[in-house]
């Protein structure tokens, strides 16, 4: 009987030790999970900061483009196919594209065409007709 009690105590101690190891292992896993979650939360916060910076830049660019477009009247001066020497007709007259390395050219990339310059152009007669029609329309 004593031997059975001894074996029962030894088994209980072994099981208790195994249970203690399981509990310790579970706590280690929980700590690792907490570390993983903390790292995941840091990554989310960093991604949110990058997105906010990107969104701020995009809003600023869109605002700048809206102001530039308002300055251009209704003219389509932001045509990506424009090449140096191209002529654009606007409500205020003819403008010649001087060329630009910017993605969206602005008004400073164009110069007005008057009659003297139109006469020197290869398309002088057509440009003079447009200028005269513009003047007759009272613009």
ZITAZI-V161762 format. One record per pair of residues at least 6 apart in sequence whose ideal C-beta (glycine too) atoms are under 6 Angstrom apart, sorted by the first residue. I is the first residue (numbers start at 0). J is the second residue. Records with the same first field share a line. If there is no record, write none. Layout:
I = J ; J
This chain:
67 = 105
70 = 106
72 = 90
74 = 89
77 = 103
81 = 96
83 = 98
85 = 96
86 = 93 ; 95
87 = 94
92 = 111
93 = 112
94 = 109 ; 111
95 = 110 ; 112
96 = 109
97 = 108 ; 110
99 = 108
114 = 130
117 = 123 ; 126 ; 127 ; 130
120 = 126
